[in-house]
């Protein structure tokens, strides 16, 4: 007897790549005109090499909200932040772009995957949870 499979039961890497492909196929996310020009953070030197990086970031953010509700733009800036290399000076932590995080969250809200939480941040909707669990179920069936 097969049990129901959730996002917590599958590998994060496999889930994010599968859900990013699902988001790209659905066509509901509008890519902003600046996706091929922008860096994802101030500490990055180059823009992402992957042309589908926006879908991957949206899938990753949806998974993060599924795992832990109440995450907002500031928390995502810290999550996707990293080490800024200052040349001969010591490196320091630097946050990622808040504009990208805000835009992705607005797109996920428009798709009815996440919604505003009353205590601040975002939380997953019931239709969004069903959508993510369906993708996780397809991954679990494909990889025994």
The first five atom37 places (N, CA, C, CB, O) and aatype in JSON, in Angstrom:
{
  "aatype": [20, 20, 20, 20, 20, 20, 20, 20, 20, 20, 20, 20, 20, 20, 20, 20, 20, 20, 20, 20, 20, 20, 20, 20, 20, 20, 20, 20, 20, 20, 20, 20, 20, 20, 20, 20, 20, 20, 20, 20, 20, 20, 20, 20, 20, 20, 20, 20, 20, 20, 20, 20, 20, 20, 20, 20, 20, 20, 20, 20, 20, 20, 20, 20, 20, 20, 20, 20, 20, 20, 20, 20, 20, 20, 20, 20, 20, 20, 20, 20, 20, 20, 20, 20, 20, 20, 20, 20, 20, 20, 20, 20, 20, 20, 20, 20, 20, 20, 20, 20, 20, 20, 20, 20, 20, 20, 20, 20, 20, 20, 20, 20, 20, 20, 20, 20, 20, 20, 20, 20, 20, 20, 20, 20, 20, 20, 20, 20, 20, 20, 20, 20, 20, 20, 20, 20, 20, 20, 20, 20, 20, 20, 20, 20],
  "atom_mask": [
    [1, 1, 1, 1, 1],
    [1, 1, 1, 1, 1],
    [1, 1, 1, 1, 1],
    [1, 1, 1, 1, 1],
    [1, 1, 1, 1, 1],
    [1, 1, 1, 1, 1],
    [1, 1, 1, 1, 1],
    [1, 1, 1, 1, 1],
    [1, 1, 1, 1, 1],
    [1, 1, 1, 1, 1],
    [1, 1, 1, 1, 1],
    [1, 1, 1, 1, 1],
    [1, 1, 1, 1, 1],
    [1, 1, 1, 1, 1],
    [1, 1, 1, 1, 1],
    [1, 1, 1, 1, 1],
    [1, 1, 1, 1, 1],
    [1, 1, 1, 1, 1],
    [1, 1, 1, 1, 1],
    [1, 1, 1, 1, 1],
    [1, 1, 1, 1, 1],
    [1, 1, 1, 1, 1],
    [1, 1, 1, 1, 1],
    [1, 1, 1, 1, 1],
    [1, 1, 1, 1, 1],
    [1, 1, 1, 1, 1],
    [1, 1, 1, 1, 1],
    [1, 1, 1, 1, 1],
    [1, 1, 1, 1, 1],
    [1, 1, 1, 1, 1],
    [1, 1, 1, 1, 1],
    [1, 1, 1, 1, 1],
    [1, 1, 1, 1, 1],
    [1, 1, 1, 1, 1],
    [1, 1, 1, 1, 1],
    [1, 1, 1, 1, 1],
    [1, 1, 1, 1, 1],
    [1, 1, 1, 1, 1],
    [1, 1, 1, 1, 1],
    [1, 1, 1, 1, 1],
    [1, 1, 1, 1, 1],
    [1, 1, 1, 1, 1],
    [1, 1, 1, 1, 1],
    [1, 1, 1, 1, 1],
    [1, 1, 1, 1, 1],
    [1, 1, 1, 1, 1],
    [1, 1, 1, 1, 1],
    [1, 1, 1, 1, 1],
    [1, 1, 1, 1, 1],
    [1, 1, 1, 1, 1],
    [1, 1, 1, 1, 1],
    [1, 1, 1, 1, 1],
    [1, 1, 1, 1, 1],
    [1, 1, 1, 1, 1],
    [1, 1, 1, 1, 1],
    [1, 1, 1, 1, 1],
    [1, 1, 1, 1, 1],
    [1, 1, 1, 1, 1],
    [1, 1, 1, 1, 1],
    [1, 1, 1, 1, 1],
    [1, 1, 1, 1, 1],
    [1, 1, 1, 1, 1],
    [1, 1, 1, 1, 1],
    [1, 1, 1, 1, 1],
    [1, 1, 1, 1, 1],
    [1, 1, 1, 1, 1],
    [1, 1, 1, 1, 1],
    [1, 1, 1, 1, 1],
    [1, 1, 1, 1, 1],
    [1, 1, 1, 1, 1],
    [1, 1, 1, 1, 1],
    [1, 1, 1, 1, 1],
    [1, 1, 1, 1, 1],
    [1, 1, 1, 1, 1],
    [1, 1, 1, 1, 1],
    [1, 1, 1, 1, 1],
    [1, 1, 1, 1, 1],
    [1, 1, 1, 1, 1],
    [1, 1, 1, 1, 1],
    [1, 1, 1, 1, 1],
    [1, 1, 1, 1, 1],
    [1, 1, 1, 1, 1],
    [1, 1, 1, 1, 1],
    [1, 1, 1, 1, 1],
    [1, 1, 1, 1, 1],
    [1, 1, 1, 1, 1],
    [1, 1, 1, 1, 1],
    [1, 1, 1, 1, 1],
    [1, 1, 1, 1, 1],
    [1, 1, 1, 1, 1],
    [1, 1, 1, 1, 1],
    [1, 1, 1, 1, 1],
    [1, 1, 1, 1, 1],
    [1, 1, 1, 1, 1],
    [1, 1, 1, 1, 1],
    [1, 1, 1, 1, 1],
    [1, 1, 1, 1, 1],
    [1, 1, 1, 1, 1],
    [1, 1, 1, 1, 1],
    [1, 1, 1, 1, 1],
    [1, 1, 1, 1, 1],
    [1, 1, 1, 1, 1],
    [1, 1, 1, 1, 1],
    [1, 1, 1, 1, 1],
    [1, 1, 1, 1, 1],
    [1, 1, 1, 1, 1],
    [1, 1, 1, 1, 1],
    [1, 1, 1, 1, 1],
    [1, 1, 1, 1, 1],
    [1, 1, 1, 1, 1],
    [1, 1, 1, 1, 1],
    [1, 1, 1, 1, 1],
    [1, 1, 1, 1, 1],
    [1, 1, 1, 1, 1],
    [1, 1, 1, 1, 1],
    [1, 1, 1, 1, 1],
    [1, 1, 1, 1, 1],
    [1, 1, 1, 1, 1],
    [1, 1, 1, 1, 1],
    [1, 1, 1, 1, 1],
    [1, 1, 1, 1, 1],
    [1, 1, 1, 1, 1],
    [1, 1, 1, 1, 1],
    [1, 1, 1, 1, 1],
    [1, 1, 1, 1, 1],
    [1, 1, 1, 1, 1],
    [1, 1, 1, 1, 1],
    [1, 1, 1, 1, 1],
    [1, 1, 1, 1, 1],
    [1, 1, 1, 1, 1],
    [1, 1, 1, 1, 1],
    [1, 1, 1, 1, 1],
    [1, 1, 1, 1, 1],
    [1, 1, 1, 1, 1],
    [1, 1, 1, 1, 1],
    [1, 1, 1, 1, 1],
    [1, 1, 1, 1, 1],
    [1, 1, 1, 1, 1],
    [1, 1, 1, 1, 1],
    [1, 1, 1, 1, 1],
    [1, 1, 1, 1, 1],
    [1, 1, 1, 1, 1],
    [1, 1, 1, 1, 1],
    [1, 1, 1, 1, 1]
  ],
  "atom_positions": [
    [[0.85, -1.19, 0.0], [0.0, 0.0, 0.0], [0.89, 1.24, 0.0], [-0.96, 0.0, 1.22], [1.78, 1.37, 0.83]],
    [[0.64, 2.14, -0.92], [1.43, 3.36, -1.02], [0.82, 4.44, -0.13], [1.51, 3.85, -2.49], [-0.4, 4.64, -0.11]],
    [[1.67, 5.13, 0.61], [1.2, 6.21, 1.45], [1.35, 7.53, 0.71], [1.96, 6.24, 2.79], [2.08, 7.63, -0.28]],
    [[0.67, 8.54, 1.21], [0.75, 9.86, 0.6], [2.15, 10.43, 0.8], [-0.31, 10.81, 1.18], [2.73, 10.28, 1.87]],
    [[2.68, 11.06, -0.22], [4.02, 11.61, -0.18], [3.94, 13.13, -0.13], [4.85, 11.13, -1.39], [3.22, 13.75, -0.92]],
    [[4.67, 13.73, 0.79], [4.68, 15.19, 0.9], [6.05, 15.72, 0.5], [4.32, 15.64, 2.34], [6.97, 14.96, 0.17]],
    [[6.18, 17.03, 0.54], [7.43, 17.69, 0.17], [8.54, 17.28, 1.14], [7.26, 19.22, 0.17], [9.71, 17.2, 0.75]],
    [[8.2, 17.01, 2.39], [9.2, 16.65, 3.39], [9.8, 15.27, 3.15], [8.59, 16.72, 4.78], [10.85, 14.95, 3.71]],
    [[9.14, 14.44, 2.35], [9.59, 13.06, 2.12], [10.56, 12.91, 0.96], [8.41, 12.19, 1.89], [11.16, 11.84, 0.81]],
    [[10.74, 13.95, 0.14], [11.6, 13.82, -1.04], [12.84, 14.7, -0.89], [10.81, 14.2, -2.33], [12.9, 15.58, -0.03]],
    [[13.82, 14.44, -1.73], [15.06, 15.21, -1.71], [14.79, 16.67, -2.1], [16.1, 14.57, -2.67], [14.07, 16.92, -3.07]],
    [[15.37, 17.62, -1.37], [15.13, 19.03, -1.71], [15.6, 19.4, -3.11], [15.83, 19.92, -0.71], [14.92, 20.14, -3.82]],
    [[16.75, 18.88, -3.51], [17.28, 19.22, -4.84], [16.37, 18.71, -5.95], [18.7, 18.65, -5.02], [16.07, 19.43, -6.9]],
    [[15.93, 17.46, -5.82], [15.04, 16.88, -6.83], [13.71, 17.62, -6.86], [14.82, 15.38, -6.56], [13.15, 17.86, -7.93]],
    [[13.2, 17.98, -5.68], [11.91, 18.66, -5.65], [12.0, 20.03, -6.3], [11.42, 18.8, -4.22], [11.13, 20.4, -7.09]],
    [[13.04, 20.8, -5.99], [13.15, 22.16, -6.53], [13.28, 22.13, -8.04], [14.34, 22.9, -5.91], [12.66, 22.94, -8.73]],
    [[14.08, 21.2, -8.58], [14.22, 21.13, -10.04], [12.9, 20.7, -10.69], [15.34, 20.16, -10.42], [12.54, 21.22, -11.75]],
    [[12.19, 19.74, -10.07], [10.92, 19.29, -10.65], [9.86, 20.37, -10.56], [10.43, 18.02, -9.94], [9.1, 20.56, -11.5]],
    [[9.8, 21.08, -9.44], [8.78, 22.13, -9.29], [9.1, 23.33, -10.17], [8.66, 22.56, -7.82], [8.18, 24.0, -10.66]],
    [[10.38, 23.62, -10.39], [10.75, 24.71, -11.3], [10.31, 24.38, -12.72], [12.26, 24.96, -11.26], [9.81, 25.24, -13.44]],
    [[10.48, 23.11, -13.13], [10.02, 22.7, -14.45], [8.5, 22.77, -14.54], [10.5, 21.27, -14.77], [7.95, 23.13, -15.58]],
    [[7.81, 22.43, -13.45], [6.36, 22.5, -13.4], [5.89, 23.96, -13.54], [5.82, 21.89, -12.08], [4.93, 24.24, -14.27]],
    [[6.57, 24.89, -12.85], [6.21, 26.3, -12.94], [6.45, 26.84, -14.35], [7.01, 27.12, -11.91], [5.67, 27.65, -14.85]],
    [[7.53, 26.39, -14.97], [7.83, 26.86, -16.33], [6.79, 26.33, -17.32], [9.24, 26.42, -16.75], [6.35, 27.06, -18.21]],
    [[6.4, 25.05, -17.15], [5.38, 24.47, -18.04], [4.02, 25.13, -17.87], [5.26, 22.98, -17.79], [3.29, 25.3, -18.85]],
    [[3.68, 25.5, -16.64], [2.35, 26.06, -16.41], [2.18, 27.41, -17.07], [2.09, 26.19, -14.91], [1.08, 27.75, -17.51]],
    [[3.25, 28.2, -17.16], [3.18, 29.49, -17.85], [2.46, 30.56, -17.06], [2.51, 29.32, -19.15], [2.13, 31.6, -17.62]],
    [[2.22, 30.36, -15.78], [1.5, 31.35, -14.98], [2.42, 32.42, -14.41], [0.77, 30.66, -13.85], [1.95, 33.5, -14.04]],
    [[3.71, 32.14, -14.33], [4.66, 33.14, -13.82], [5.1, 34.03, -14.97], [5.9, 32.46, -13.15], [5.54, 33.55, -16.01]],
    [[4.96, 35.34, -14.76], [5.45, 36.3, -15.75], [6.89, 36.64, -15.4], [4.55, 37.59, -15.78], [7.18, 37.12, -14.3]],
    [[7.78, 36.38, -16.32], [9.18, 36.74, -16.08], [9.34, 38.24, -16.26], [10.13, 35.97, -17.03], [8.87, 38.79, -17.26]],
    [[9.98, 38.93, -15.32], [10.25, 40.35, -15.52], [11.27, 40.56, -16.63], [10.74, 40.99, -14.22], [12.06, 39.67, -16.94]],
    [[11.26, 41.73, -17.22], [12.15, 41.99, -18.35], [13.61, 42.03, -17.94], [11.76, 43.29, -19.02], [14.49, 41.96, -18.81]],
    [[13.9, 42.16, -16.65], [15.28, 42.3, -16.19], [15.93, 40.98, -15.77], [15.32, 43.25, -15.05], [17.04, 41.01, -15.23]],
    [[15.3, 39.84, -15.99], [15.86, 38.58, -15.5], [17.19, 38.21, -16.15], [14.87, 37.46, -15.73], [18.0, 37.53, -15.53]],
    [[17.43, 38.63, -17.37], [18.7, 38.27, -18.02], [19.82, 39.27, -17.7], [18.5, 38.19, -19.52], [20.96, 39.04, -18.1]],
    [[19.5, 40.37, -17.01], [20.5, 41.4, -16.74], [20.95, 41.47, -15.28], [19.96, 42.72, -17.14], [22.06, 41.92, -15.0]],
    [[20.12, 41.03, -14.37], [20.3, 41.33, -12.95], [21.18, 40.3, -12.25], [18.95, 41.41, -12.27], [21.18, 39.12, -12.58]],
    [[21.94, 40.78, -11.26], [22.63, 39.89, -10.34], [21.65, 39.55, -9.22], [23.95, 40.53, -9.77], [20.72, 40.32, -8.96]],
    [[21.83, 38.42, -8.56], [20.88, 38.03, -7.51], [21.25, 38.64, -6.16], [20.83, 36.52, -7.39], [20.45, 38.58, -5.23]],
    [[22.43, 39.23, -6.05], [22.85, 39.87, -4.8], [23.98, 40.84, -5.08], [23.28, 38.82, -3.74], [24.62, 40.78, -6.13]],
    [[24.22, 41.73, -4.13], [25.29, 42.71, -4.33], [26.66, 42.06, -4.25], [25.19, 43.83, -3.31], [27.62, 42.57, -4.84]],
    [[26.78, 40.96, -3.52], [28.08, 40.31, -3.38], [28.42, 39.4, -4.55], [28.11, 39.51, -2.11], [29.53, 38.88, -4.62]],
    [[27.5, 39.2, -5.47], [27.79, 38.39, -6.66], [28.55, 39.23, -7.69], [26.48, 37.82, -7.29], [28.37, 40.44, -7.77]],
    [[29.38, 38.56, -8.45], [30.12, 39.27, -9.48], [29.43, 39.18, -10.84], [31.52, 38.73, -9.58], [29.57, 40.08, -11.66]],
    [[28.69, 38.08, -11.08], [28.04, 37.87, -12.36], [26.57, 37.51, -12.17], [28.76, 36.77, -13.16], [26.15, 37.1, -11.08]],
    [[25.79, 37.66, -13.23], [24.4, 37.21, -13.23], [24.39, 35.69, -13.32], [23.6, 37.85, -14.42], [25.39, 35.09, -13.7]],
    [[23.27, 35.04, -12.97], [23.22, 33.57, -13.03], [23.41, 33.05, -14.45], [21.88, 33.07, -12.47], [22.94, 33.66, -15.42]],
    [[24.11, 31.92, -14.57], [24.32, 31.31, -15.88], [23.07, 30.6, -16.37], [25.47, 30.32, -15.81], [22.81, 30.57, -17.58]],
    [[22.28, 30.03, -15.47], [21.08, 29.28, -15.83], [20.0, 30.24, -16.32], [20.57, 28.45, -14.62], [19.64, 31.16, -15.59]],
    [[19.49, 30.07, -17.54], [18.43, 30.98, -18.01], [17.11, 30.81, -17.26], [18.19, 30.75, -19.49], [16.27, 31.71, -17.28]],
    [[16.93, 29.67, -16.59], [15.69, 29.43, -15.83], [15.87, 29.68, -14.34], [15.21, 28.01, -16.06], [15.15, 29.1, -13.53]],
    [[16.82, 30.52, -13.96], [17.11, 30.74, -12.54], [15.91, 31.31, -11.8], [18.29, 31.67, -12.38], [15.76, 31.04, -10.61]],
    [[15.07, 32.08, -12.46], [13.92, 32.7, -11.79], [12.92, 31.63, -11.34], [13.23, 33.73, -12.72], [12.35, 31.72, -10.26]],
    [[12.7, 30.62, -12.19], [11.8, 29.52, -11.82], [12.38, 28.7, -10.68], [11.53, 28.62, -13.04], [11.65, 28.26, -9.79]],
    [[13.68, 28.49, -10.69], [14.34, 27.73, -9.62], [14.22, 28.49, -8.3], [15.83, 27.47, -9.96], [13.95, 27.88, -7.27]],
    [[14.4, 29.8, -8.33], [14.27, 30.6, -7.11], [12.83, 30.58, -6.6], [14.73, 32.05, -7.36], [12.6, 30.49, -5.4]],
    [[11.86, 30.65, -7.51], [10.46, 30.6, -7.1], [10.12, 29.25, -6.47], [9.54, 30.87, -8.3], [9.41, 29.19, -5.47]],
    [[10.63, 28.17, -7.06], [10.38, 26.83, -6.51], [11.03, 26.68, -5.15], [10.9, 25.74, -7.47], [10.44, 26.1, -4.24]],
    [[12.23, 27.2, -5.0], [12.93, 27.11, -3.73], [12.21, 27.92, -2.64], [14.36, 27.61, -3.89], [12.1, 27.48, -1.5]],
    [[11.72, 29.08, -3.01], [11.01, 29.92, -2.04], [9.68, 29.28, -1.65], [10.77, 31.31, -2.61], [9.28, 29.35, -0.48]],
    [[8.99, 28.67, -2.6], [7.73, 27.99, -2.27], [7.99, 26.83, -1.32], [7.03, 27.48, -3.56], [7.2, 26.6, -0.4]],
    [[9.07, 26.09, -1.53], [9.42, 24.99, -0.63], [9.76, 25.5, 0.76], [10.59, 24.18, -1.2], [9.35, 24.9, 1.76]],
    [[10.51, 26.6, 0.83], [10.87, 27.17, 2.14], [9.62, 27.59, 2.91], [11.81, 28.37, 1.96], [9.54, 27.37, 4.12]],
    [[8.64, 28.18, 2.22], [7.42, 28.6, 2.89], [6.6, 27.39, 3.31], [6.59, 29.52, 1.98], [5.94, 27.41, 4.35]],
    [[6.63, 26.33, 2.51], [5.93, 25.08, 2.86], [6.51, 24.52, 4.16], [6.05, 24.04, 1.71], [5.77, 24.09, 5.05]],
    [[7.84, 24.53, 4.27], [8.5, 23.96, 5.44], [8.32, 24.82, 6.69], [9.98, 23.77, 5.16], [8.17, 24.3, 7.8]],
    [[8.32, 26.12, 6.51], [8.27, 27.01, 7.67], [7.49, 28.26, 7.3], [9.7, 27.39, 8.17], [7.99, 29.11, 6.57]],
    [[6.26, 28.38, 7.8], [5.43, 29.54, 7.45], [5.91, 30.79, 8.18], [3.95, 29.28, 7.77], [6.63, 30.7, 9.17]],
    [[5.5, 31.92, 7.69], [5.84, 33.19, 8.32], [7.14, 33.8, 7.85], [5.91, 33.0, 9.78], [7.66, 34.71, 8.48]],
    [[7.68, 33.31, 6.74], [8.92, 33.87, 6.2], [8.57, 35.02, 5.28], [9.75, 32.79, 5.45], [7.69, 34.9, 4.43]],
    [[9.24, 36.14, 5.46], [9.0, 37.32, 4.64], [10.18, 37.65, 3.77], [8.66, 38.5, 5.51], [11.1, 36.85, 3.61]],
    [[10.14, 38.85, 3.21], [11.19, 39.28, 2.28], [12.54, 39.38, 2.98], [10.82, 40.64, 1.65], [13.56, 38.96, 2.43]],
    [[12.56, 39.93, 4.19], [13.82, 40.08, 4.92], [14.47, 38.75, 5.24], [13.59, 40.84, 6.19], [15.69, 38.61, 5.16]],
    [[13.66, 37.77, 5.61], [14.21, 36.44, 5.91], [14.77, 35.8, 4.66], [13.13, 35.54, 6.53], [15.81, 35.14, 4.72]],
    [[14.1, 35.97, 3.52], [14.63, 35.41, 2.28], [15.93, 36.1, 1.86], [13.6, 35.53, 1.16], [16.81, 35.46, 1.27]],
    [[16.06, 37.39, 2.17], [17.33, 38.07, 1.88], [18.46, 37.44, 2.68], [17.23, 39.57, 2.21], [19.57, 37.29, 2.17]],
    [[18.18, 37.06, 3.92], [19.21, 36.41, 4.75], [19.48, 34.99, 4.28], [18.79, 36.4, 6.23], [20.64, 34.56, 4.25]],
    [[18.43, 34.26, 3.91], [18.59, 32.87, 3.48], [19.45, 32.78, 2.23], [17.21, 32.22, 3.22], [20.34, 31.93, 2.15]],
    [[19.21, 33.65, 1.26], [19.93, 33.6, 0.0], [21.17, 34.51, 0.01], [19.01, 33.99, -1.14], [21.81, 34.69, -1.03]],
    [[21.51, 35.07, 1.16], [22.72, 35.87, 1.29], [23.96, 35.0, 1.3], [22.66, 36.71, 2.56], [23.87, 33.77, 1.28]],
    [[25.11, 35.63, 1.34], [26.34, 34.86, 1.32], [27.54, 35.72, 1.67], [26.55, 34.22, -0.03], [27.4, 36.83, 2.18]],
    [[28.71, 35.21, 1.39], [29.95, 35.87, 1.76], [30.38, 36.84, 0.68], [31.05, 34.85, 2.02], [30.5, 36.47, -0.49]],
    [[30.6, 38.08, 1.07], [31.12, 39.08, 0.13], [32.63, 39.1, 0.23], [30.53, 40.49, 0.42], [33.2, 39.3, 1.3]],
    [[33.27, 38.89, -0.9], [34.74, 38.91, -0.95], [35.2, 40.34, -1.17], [35.29, 37.96, -2.08], [34.82, 40.98, -2.15]],
    [[36.01, 40.84, -0.26], [36.45, 42.22, -0.32], [37.9, 42.36, -0.76], [36.28, 42.86, 1.02], [38.57, 43.33, -0.4]],
    [[38.38, 41.43, -1.53], [39.75, 41.51, -2.01], [40.73, 41.17, -0.9], [40.05, 42.9, -2.56], [40.66, 40.09, -0.33]],
    [[41.62, 42.09, -0.59], [42.61, 41.82, 0.46], [42.03, 42.03, 1.85], [43.82, 42.71, 0.26], [42.64, 41.62, 2.84]],
    [[40.88, 42.67, 1.93], [40.23, 42.87, 3.23], [39.44, 41.62, 3.61], [39.29, 44.11, 3.21], [39.17, 40.79, 2.75]],
    [[39.05, 41.47, 4.87], [38.33, 40.25, 5.29], [36.92, 40.19, 4.68], [38.23, 40.2, 6.81], [36.28, 41.22, 4.47]],
    [[36.45, 38.97, 4.41], [35.09, 38.83, 3.87], [34.04, 39.02, 4.97], [34.91, 37.44, 3.22], [34.31, 38.8, 6.15]],
    [[32.83, 39.42, 4.56], [31.72, 39.61, 5.49], [30.44, 39.1, 4.85], [31.57, 41.11, 5.88], [30.34, 38.97, 3.63]],
    [[29.45, 38.8, 5.7], [28.15, 38.35, 5.2], [27.43, 39.52, 4.56], [27.31, 37.74, 6.34], [27.51, 40.65, 5.04]],
    [[26.71, 39.24, 3.49], [25.95, 40.26, 2.79], [24.61, 39.65, 2.38], [26.73, 40.8, 1.56], [24.55, 38.49, 1.98]],
    [[23.54, 40.42, 2.47], [22.21, 39.93, 2.1], [22.04, 39.89, 0.59], [21.13, 40.81, 2.74], [22.77, 40.55, -0.16]],
    [[21.06, 39.11, 0.15], [20.76, 39.06, -1.28], [19.73, 40.14, -1.61], [20.22, 37.65, -1.69], [19.35, 40.93, -0.75]],
    [[19.3, 40.17, -2.85], [18.4, 41.21, -3.33], [17.0, 41.04, -2.76], [18.35, 41.19, -4.85], [16.41, 39.97, -2.86]],
    [[16.48, 42.1, -2.18], [15.11, 42.08, -1.67], [14.09, 42.25, -2.78], [14.92, 43.16, -0.64], [12.96, 41.78, -2.65]],
    [[14.48, 42.9, -3.85], [13.57, 43.12, -4.97], [13.19, 41.81, -5.64], [14.22, 44.06, -5.99], [12.03, 41.6, -5.99]],
    [[14.17, 40.92, -5.8], [13.89, 39.62, -6.41], [12.97, 38.81, -5.52], [15.2, 38.85, -6.68], [12.0, 38.21, -5.99]],
    [[13.27, 38.79, -4.22], [12.44, 38.04, -3.27], [11.01, 38.57, -3.26], [13.04, 38.11, -1.85], [10.05, 37.8, -3.26]],
    [[10.86, 39.88, -3.25], [9.54, 40.5, -3.24], [8.77, 40.18, -4.51], [9.65, 42.01, -3.07], [7.57, 39.87, -4.46]],
    [[9.43, 40.24, -5.64], [8.77, 39.98, -6.92], [8.34, 38.52, -7.02], [9.69, 40.35, -8.08], [7.24, 38.23, -7.5]],
    [[9.19, 37.6, -6.58], [8.83, 36.18, -6.63], [7.65, 35.9, -5.71], [10.04, 35.3, -6.23], [6.74, 35.15, -6.08]],
    [[7.65, 36.49, -4.51], [6.53, 36.28, -3.59], [5.24, 36.84, -4.16], [6.82, 36.93, -2.23], [4.18, 36.24, -3.99]],
    [[5.31, 37.98, -4.83], [4.11, 38.54, -5.46], [3.6, 37.65, -6.58], [4.4, 39.95, -6.01], [2.39, 37.5, -6.76]],
    [[4.52, 37.04, -7.34], [4.11, 36.11, -8.39], [3.46, 34.86, -7.8], [5.31, 35.72, -9.26], [2.46, 34.36, -8.33]],
    [[4.02, 34.34, -6.7], [3.44, 33.16, -6.06], [2.08, 33.48, -5.45], [4.39, 32.62, -4.98], [1.2, 32.63, -5.42]],
    [[1.91, 34.71, -4.96], [0.59, 35.12, -4.46], [-0.42, 35.21, -5.59], [0.69, 36.48, -3.73], [-1.57, 34.82, -5.43]],
    [[0.01, 35.71, -6.72], [-0.88, 35.84, -7.87], [-1.33, 34.47, -8.37], [-0.19, 36.6, -9.0], [-2.44, 34.32, -8.88]],
    [[-0.45, 33.45, -8.21], [-0.79, 32.09, -8.61], [-1.59, 31.35, -7.53], [0.48, 31.31, -8.92], [-2.01, 30.21, -7.74]],
    [[-1.81, 31.99, -6.39], [-2.55, 31.43, -5.25], [-1.82, 30.24, -4.64], [-3.96, 31.0, -5.7], [-2.44, 29.26, -4.22]],
    [[-0.5, 30.33, -4.58], [0.31, 29.3, -3.92], [0.62, 29.73, -2.49], [1.61, 29.04, -4.7], [0.59, 28.91, -1.57]],
    [[0.91, 31.02, -2.3], [1.14, 31.55, -0.96], [0.18, 32.71, -0.72], [2.62, 32.0, -0.78], [-0.39, 33.28, -1.66]],
    [[0.02, 33.06, 0.56], [-0.81, 34.2, 0.93], [-0.15, 34.92, 2.1], [-2.25, 33.75, 1.3], [0.75, 34.38, 2.74]],
    [[-0.61, 36.13, 2.37], [-0.09, 36.9, 3.49], [-0.53, 36.26, 4.8], [-0.57, 38.38, 3.42], [-1.68, 35.83, 4.93]],
    [[0.37, 36.18, 5.75], [0.07, 35.65, 7.07], [-0.33, 36.81, 7.98], [1.29, 34.86, 7.66], [0.19, 37.92, 7.84]],
    [[-1.25, 36.56, 8.9], [-1.7, 37.63, 9.79], [-0.59, 38.05, 10.76], [-2.94, 37.19, 10.57], [-0.57, 39.19, 11.21]],
    [[0.31, 37.14, 11.08], [1.42, 37.44, 12.0], [2.64, 37.98, 11.28], [1.8, 36.2, 12.78], [3.69, 38.17, 11.9]],
    [[2.55, 38.22, 9.99], [3.68, 38.71, 9.2], [4.26, 37.6, 8.34], [4.75, 39.28, 10.12], [4.21, 36.43, 8.7]],
    [[4.81, 37.98, 7.22], [5.39, 37.0, 6.31], [4.34, 36.36, 5.42], [6.12, 35.93, 7.09], [3.25, 36.9, 5.25]],
    [[4.67, 35.23, 4.87], [3.77, 34.5, 3.98], [3.54, 33.1, 4.52], [4.33, 34.45, 2.54], [4.34, 32.59, 5.3]],
    [[2.44, 32.49, 4.09], [2.17, 31.09, 4.41], [1.59, 30.42, 3.17], [1.18, 30.96, 5.62], [1.09, 31.09, 2.26]],
    [[1.66, 29.12, 3.13], [1.21, 28.34, 1.98], [-0.32, 28.23, 2.03], [1.87, 26.93, 1.96], [-0.89, 28.08, 3.1]],
    [[-0.96, 28.3, 0.87], [-2.41, 28.1, 0.82], [-2.71, 26.62, 0.68], [-3.04, 28.91, -0.35], [-1.81, 25.81, 0.43]],
    [[-3.98, 26.26, 0.84], [-4.34, 24.84, 0.71], [-4.15, 24.37, -0.73], [-5.79, 24.62, 1.16], [-3.72, 23.23, -0.95]],
    [[-4.47, 25.21, -1.71], [-4.26, 24.81, -3.1], [-2.77, 24.74, -3.43], [-4.97, 25.78, -4.06], [-2.35, 23.89, -4.21]],
    [[-1.98, 25.63, -2.83], [-0.54, 25.59, -3.04], [0.08, 24.35, -2.42], [0.12, 26.83, -2.47], [0.98, 23.74, -2.99]],
    [[-0.41, 23.96, -1.24], [0.1, 22.75, -0.59], [-0.24, 21.52, -1.4], [-0.46, 22.62, 0.84], [0.57, 20.61, -1.53]],
    [[-1.44, 21.49, -1.96], [-1.85, 20.37, -2.81], [-0.98, 20.29, -4.05], [-3.34, 20.5, -3.2], [-0.57, 19.2, -4.47]],
    [[-0.69, 21.44, -4.65], [0.13, 21.5, -5.85], [1.55, 20.99, -5.57], [0.18, 22.94, -6.39], [2.09, 20.2, -6.34]],
    [[2.15, 21.44, -4.47], [3.5, 21.02, -4.12], [3.54, 19.54, -3.77], [4.02, 21.84, -2.95], [4.49, 18.84, -4.12]],
    [[2.51, 19.04, -3.08], [2.47, 17.62, -2.72], [2.29, 16.73, -3.95], [1.35, 17.36, -1.71], [2.79, 15.61, -3.98]],
    [[1.57, 17.22, -4.97], [1.41, 16.44, -6.19], [2.75, 16.27, -6.91], [0.39, 17.11, -7.13], [3.07, 15.19, -7.4]],
    [[3.53, 17.36, -6.96], [4.85, 17.28, -7.58], [5.75, 16.34, -6.78], [5.5, 18.68, -7.69], [6.51, 15.57, -7.37]],
    [[5.68, 16.41, -5.46], [6.48, 15.51, -4.61], [6.06, 14.07, -4.81], [6.36, 15.9, -3.13], [6.91, 13.18, -4.8]],
    [[4.77, 13.81, -4.99], [4.3, 12.46, -5.24], [4.8, 11.91, -6.56], [2.8, 12.43, -5.23], [5.13, 10.73, -6.65]],
    [[4.88, 12.76, -7.59], [5.43, 12.32, -8.87], [6.9, 11.97, -8.75], [5.24, 13.4, -9.94], [7.37, 11.04, -9.41]],
    [[7.63, 12.71, -7.93], [9.06, 12.42, -7.74], [9.23, 11.08, -7.02], [9.76, 13.55, -6.95], [10.08, 10.27, -7.39]],
    [[8.4, 10.85, -5.99], [8.52, 9.62, -5.2], [8.18, 8.39, -6.05], [7.59, 9.69, -3.97], [8.77, 7.33, -5.87]],
    [[7.23, 8.53, -6.96], [6.86, 7.41, -7.83], [7.98, 7.13, -8.84], [5.54, 7.7, -8.57], [8.28, 5.97, -9.13]],
    [[8.59, 8.19, -9.37], [9.61, 8.01, -10.38], [10.9, 7.42, -9.83], [9.91, 9.33, -11.04], [11.57, 6.65, -10.52]],
    [[11.24, 7.77, -8.59], [12.48, 7.25, -7.99], [12.14, 6.36, -6.81], [13.42, 8.42, -7.54], [11.88, 6.87, -5.72]],
    [[12.14, 5.04, -6.99], [11.78, 4.15, -5.87], [12.86, 4.06, -4.82], [11.48, 2.76, -6.39], [12.69, 3.35, -3.83]]
  ]
}
